[in-house]
Amino acid sequence: MSLFLETLVSVLASGGLLNLTIGNIIMIGVAIVLLYLAISKGFEPLLLLPIAFGCLLANIPGAGISDEGGLLYYFYTYGLETEILPCLIFMGIGAMTDFGPLLARPVTFLLGAAAQFGVFFAMFLASALGFNIREAASIAIIGGADGPTAIYLTVKLAPHLLGAVAVAAYSYMSLVPLIQPPVIRLLTTQKERETVMEDPKPVSQTTKILFPIVTAIVACLLLPDTTPLVGCLMLGNLLRESGVTDRLFKTAQGEMINIVTILLTLAVGGTMGADTFLTVATLKILALGAIAFAVSTAGGVLLGKVFYVLSGGKINPIIGAAGVSAVPMAARVCQVEGQKANPENFLLMHAMGPNVAGVIGTAVAAGCFLTLLG
């Protein structure tokens, strides 16, 4: 009996249970909350669930899964530090994206640009709160509501902030239906929200094929640092629109992006160790991310109001809120808000223009930061 007790004590002493720190317990609690939000509330489950589980595994004492030689260490080192996983995600996004609404009304591209205002606003605010300029840029990109871009930029400029930045970016993407409507209602009138827009003009297949080619050339020549992201995004879209690569298109928007999402999100969760995540800086990042996202929404809506005036009341300013990169969640919010104001309002396709423009806009903003700070 004594031998059994000695063996049991030895096992417990060498295991993780008796080595749990207060920080580990808190972070496991955070992981459980995130799992609850993903499973029970449906908050971006494809992203939040594996991030949360990676966080849980990273906080098991003695497991070493995120330490050098551990599984998540290799996911991070060979997947994120080498840029491979975020770029493959962008290829999948490109394959899933229809740029037709943007091409049908090119002026909405400016709404996607206006919605990046929150990114630059948050960068200056983060600098004022004591973050260095590279950290501030990584935090600010949260305002673009584009998880892969936020991860890509943070790995380049401030890898020690990756866990907090990624969780903030994906959390606010999932909270789009809660954050954006109050901003939209605050900045628009009932009459503006009631505006019914004309159906967009059809776009030729030739135009859809030329768009990713021309965009890749122009964007990458102007900002070479955007080449990995924009190049993969446009390649994915060309696979979609060319009509001659169905097998590759289906793989990029299906099995490939699903597999890469699992690897990327687990790697991100693995960075959420108690020693790096439980800091005052993390609380600041979460607050700054919310501000950036709200200001980005406001920037798009305010330019939408300008378009409303210039078009003689033909453009509904609500669609400016879709200028953030949260595709298609932000466009759906615009649809819901438009129908609340006028049941005959169908803004989804109109909002998809600035929505997909926001994807490009956030990638370009990240490229600017890399060019200036990389």
C-alpha positions in Angstrom: 0.0 0.0 0.0 2.8 2.3 0.9 4.5 1.6 -2.4 1.2 2.5 -4.2 1.0 5.8 -2.3 4.6 6.6 -3.0 4.1 5.9 -6.7 0.9 8.0 -6.8 2.6 10.9 -5.0 5.5 10.7 -7.5 3.2 10.7 -10.5 1.3 13.7 -9.1 4.5 15.6 -8.3 5.8 15.1 -11.8 2.5 15.8 -13.5 0.8 19.1 -14.3 -1.8 19.2 -11.6 0.4 20.1 -8.7 2.4 22.5 -10.9 -0.5 24.7 -11.9 0.1 28.4 -11.3 -2.6 31.0 -10.7 -1.8 32.3 -14.2 -2.3 28.8 -15.8 -5.7 28.5 -14.0 -6.8 31.9 -15.2 -5.8 31.2 -18.8 -7.5 27.8 -18.8 -10.6 29.7 -17.6 -10.2 32.1 -20.5 -9.9 29.2 -22.8 -13.1 27.7 -21.4 -15.0 31.0 -21.8 -13.8 31.3 -25.4 -14.9 27.7 -26.1 -18.3 28.6 -24.6 -18.7 31.6 -26.8 -17.7 29.6 -29.9 -19.9 26.6 -29.2 -22.9 28.0 -27.4 -23.1 31.5 -28.8 -21.7 30.8 -32.3 -19.0 33.6 -32.1 -16.7 32.8 -35.1 -16.5 29.1 -34.1 -14.3 28.1 -37.0 -11.7 30.5 -35.6 -12.4 30.9 -31.9 -12.7 27.2 -31.0 -9.2 26.1 -32.2 -7.7 29.3 -30.8 -9.3 28.6 -27.4 -8.2 24.9 -27.5 -4.6 25.9 -28.4 -4.7 28.3 -25.4 -5.9 25.5 -23.1 -3.1 23.2 -24.3 -0.4 25.9 -24.0 -1.3 26.4 -20.3 -0.9 22.7 -19.2 2.3 22.7 -17.0 5.0 20.3 -18.2 3.4 19.6 -21.5 5.8 22.0 -23.3 3.5 22.0 -26.4 4.4 25.6 -27.2 8.0 25.3 -26.1 10.9 24.6 -28.5 10.4 21.1 -29.8 6.6 21.1 -29.0 3.9 20.6 -31.6 2.5 24.1 -31.5 6.0 25.5 -31.5 6.5 24.0 -35.0 3.1 25.2 -36.2 4.1 28.7 -35.2 7.7 28.6 -36.3 7.2 27.0 -39.7 3.6 28.3 -40.3 3.5 31.8 -39.0 7.1 33.1 -38.8 7.6 31.9 -42.4 4.4 33.8 -43.5 3.1 30.6 -45.1 -0.2 30.1 -43.2 -1.6 33.7 -43.4 -0.8 33.8 -47.1 -2.5 30.5 -47.8 -5.5 31.8 -45.8 -5.6 34.8 -48.2 -5.5 32.6 -51.2 -8.6 30.8 -49.8 -10.3 34.1 -49.1 -9.6 35.2 -52.7 -11.2 32.0 -54.0 -14.3 32.6 -51.9 -14.6 36.3 -52.8 -16.8 37.8 -55.6 -15.5 41.2 -56.5 -18.4 41.8 -58.8 -20.3 44.2 -56.6 -17.1 46.3 -56.2 -16.5 46.3 -59.9 -20.1 47.2 -60.6 -19.8 50.4 -58.5 -16.0 51.2 -58.2 -16.6 54.3 -56.2 -17.4 52.0 -53.2 -13.7 51.2 -53.2 -13.2 54.5 -51.4 -15.5 53.3 -48.6 -13.2 50.4 -48.0 -10.3 53.0 -47.8 -12.2 55.3 -45.5 -12.9 52.4 -43.1 -9.1 52.1 -42.5 -9.2 55.5 -40.7 -9.6 53.6 -37.4 -6.4 51.7 -38.0 -4.3 54.9 -38.2 -6.3 56.6 -35.4 -5.6 53.6 -33.1 -1.9 53.6 -34.0 -1.4 57.1 -32.7 -3.5 56.3 -29.7 -1.5 53.2 -28.9 1.7 55.3 -29.2 0.3 57.8 -26.7 -0.4 54.9 -24.3 3.3 53.8 -24.3 3.6 51.2 -27.0 6.5 51.6 -29.4 5.7 52.3 -33.0 6.0 48.7 -34.2 3.7 47.5 -31.4 1.3 50.3 -32.1 1.0 49.4 -35.8 0.3 45.8 -34.9 -2.4 46.7 -32.5 -3.9 49.3 -34.8 -4.5 46.8 -37.7 -7.2 45.2 -35.5 -9.4 48.0 -36.7 -9.4 46.5 -40.2 -11.2 43.4 -38.8 -9.0 41.1 -40.8 -7.6 38.3 -38.7 -5.0 36.9 -41.1 -3.6 40.4 -41.9 -3.4 41.2 -38.2 -1.5 38.0 -37.6 0.8 38.5 -40.5 1.7 42.1 -39.5 2.1 41.2 -35.8 4.4 38.3 -36.5 6.6 40.7 -38.5 6.6 43.7 -36.2 5.7 42.6 -32.6 5.5 38.8 -32.3 5.3 39.0 -28.5 1.9 40.5 -28.9 0.5 37.9 -31.3 -1.8 36.1 -28.8 -3.5 39.3 -27.6 -3.8 40.9 -31.1 -5.2 37.7 -32.7 -7.8 37.1 -30.0 -8.8 40.8 -30.1 -9.1 40.7 -33.9 -11.1 37.6 -34.1 -13.3 38.5 -31.1 -14.3 41.8 -32.6 -14.9 40.2 -36.0 -17.4 37.9 -34.2 -18.9 40.9 -32.4 -19.7 42.9 -35.6 -23.5 42.6 -35.1 -23.1 44.2 -31.6 -20.5 46.9 -32.3 -21.6 48.3 -35.7 -25.3 49.0 -35.4 -25.0 51.6 -32.6 -22.3 53.4 -34.6 -24.5 53.3 -37.8 -27.6 54.7 -36.0 -25.6 57.4 -34.2 -24.1 58.8 -37.5 -27.1 58.4 -39.9 -30.6 59.8 -40.0 -33.8 57.7 -40.5 -34.2 59.2 -44.0 -30.7 58.2 -45.0 -31.1 54.6 -43.7 -34.3 54.2 -45.6 -32.6 54.9 -49.0 -33.2 52.2 -51.5 -30.4 51.8 -53.9 -30.7 50.8 -57.6 -29.5 47.3 -58.6 -25.8 47.4 -59.7 -24.9 46.9 -63.3 -23.8 43.5 -64.4 -20.0 43.0 -64.7 -18.5 41.1 -67.7 -16.4 38.0 -67.1 -13.5 39.6 -68.8 -13.5 42.4 -66.3 -13.6 39.9 -63.4 -10.6 38.1 -64.9 -8.6 41.2 -65.5 -9.3 42.7 -62.0 -7.0 40.3 -59.9 -4.2 40.5 -62.5 -4.2 44.3 -62.7 -4.7 44.7 -59.0 -1.8 42.4 -58.2 0.5 44.3 -60.6 -0.4 47.8 -59.4 -0.6 47.1 -55.6 2.6 45.0 -55.6 4.6 47.5 -57.6 3.5 50.4 -55.4 3.9 48.5 -52.1 6.2 45.5 -52.7 5.7 44.5 -49.0 2.1 43.7 -49.8 3.0 41.1 -52.4 2.6 38.0 -50.3 -0.8 38.9 -49.1 -2.3 40.7 -52.1 -0.6 38.3 -54.5 -2.1 35.2 -52.8 -5.5 37.0 -52.5 -5.6 37.8 -56.2 -4.3 34.4 -57.2 -7.2 32.8 -55.3 -9.6 35.1 -57.0 -8.2 34.4 -60.4 -8.6 30.6 -59.8 -12.3 31.4 -59.1 -12.9 33.7 -62.1 -10.8 32.2 -64.8 -13.2 29.3 -65.4 -10.3 26.9 -66.3 -9.1 25.9 -62.8 -12.2 24.4 -61.1 -10.3 21.8 -59.2 -7.8 24.3 -57.8 -10.6 26.8 -57.1 -12.6 24.2 -55.1 -9.5 23.1 -53.2 -8.5 26.6 -52.3 -11.9 27.6 -51.0 -12.6 24.3 -49.4 -10.1 21.7 -48.1 -7.1 23.9 -48.2 -8.4 26.9 -46.3 -10.0 24.6 -43.7 -6.8 22.7 -43.0 -4.7 25.9 -42.9 -7.3 27.6 -40.6 -6.8 24.7 -38.1 -3.1 25.0 -38.1 -3.0 28.8 -38.0 -5.5 29.2 -35.1 -3.9 26.4 -33.0 -0.5 28.2 -33.5 -2.1 31.5 -32.4 -3.7 29.8 -29.3 -0.3 28.3 -28.5 1.1 31.8 -27.9 -1.4 32.6 -25.2 0.7 31.4 -22.3 0.0 32.9 -18.9 3.4 34.6 -18.8 2.8 36.5 -22.1 -0.9 37.0 -22.1 -1.8 38.1 -18.5 -0.4 41.6 -18.7 -1.6 45.2 -18.5 -0.6 45.5 -22.2 -3.2 42.8 -23.1 -6.0 44.9 -21.5 -4.8 47.9 -23.4 -4.8 46.0 -26.6 -8.3 44.7 -26.1 -9.5 48.3 -25.4 -7.6 49.8 -28.4 -8.9 47.1 -30.7 -12.5 48.0 -29.8 -11.8 51.7 -30.4 -10.1 51.0 -33.7 -13.0 48.9 -34.9 -15.6 51.5 -33.9 -13.7 54.3 -35.5 -13.2 52.3 -38.7 -16.9 51.7 -38.9 -17.5 55.4 -38.3 -15.0 56.4 -41.1 -16.9 54.3 -43.6 -20.3 55.6 -42.6 -19.2 59.2 -42.7 -17.8 58.9 -46.2 -21.1 57.1 -47.1 -22.9 60.2 -45.9 -20.8 62.3 -48.3 -21.7 59.9 -51.2 -25.3 60.2 -50.2 -25.2 63.9 -50.7 -23.1 63.8 -53.9 -25.4 61.2 -55.4 -28.5 63.1 -54.7 -29.7 60.6 -52.1 -29.1 57.5 -54.3 -26.4 55.8 -52.1 -27.3 54.6 -48.7 -24.6 55.6 -46.2 -25.1 52.4 -44.2 -23.0 50.5 -46.7 -20.0 52.5 -45.6 -19.9 50.4 -42.4 -19.1 47.3 -44.6 -15.8 48.9 -45.5 -14.1 46.9 -42.7 -12.7 43.5 -43.7 -15.1 41.3 -41.8 -16.5 39.5 -44.8 -19.5 38.9 -45.1 -20.5 39.7 -41.5 -20.3 43.5 -41.9 -22.3 43.4 -45.2 -25.0 41.3 -43.4 -25.2 44.0 -40.6 -25.8 46.6 -43.3 -28.6 44.5 -44.7 -30.2 44.1 -41.3 -30.0 47.8 -40.5 -31.3 48.8 -43.9 -34.4 46.5 -43.6 -35.1 47.8 -40.1 -35.4 51.3 -41.5 -37.2 50.2 -44.7 -38.5 46.6 -45.2 -38.0 47.1 -49.0 -34.3 47.8 -48.6 -31.9 45.1 -49.8 -28.4 46.3 -49.2 -26.5 43.1 -49.0 -25.0 43.1 -52.6 -24.4 46.8 -52.4 -22.5 46.4 -49.1 -20.4 43.6 -50.5 -18.6 46.1 -52.7 -17.0 48.1 -49.8 -16.7 44.9 -47.8 -14.4 43.2 -50.3 -12.6 46.5 -50.8 -11.9 46.5 -47.1 -10.0 43.3 -47.5 -7.7 44.9 -50.0 -7.5 48.2 -48.0 -6.4 46.4 -44.8 -3.7 44.5 -46.7 -2.5 47.8 -48.2 -2.5 49.4 -44.8 -0.4 46.5 -43.5 1.9 46.9 -46.4 2.4 50.6 -45.6 3.3 49.8 -42.0 5.8 47.1 -43.2 7.3 49.5 -45.7 7.8 52.2 -43.1 8.6 50.1 -40.1 9.8 46.7 -41.3 
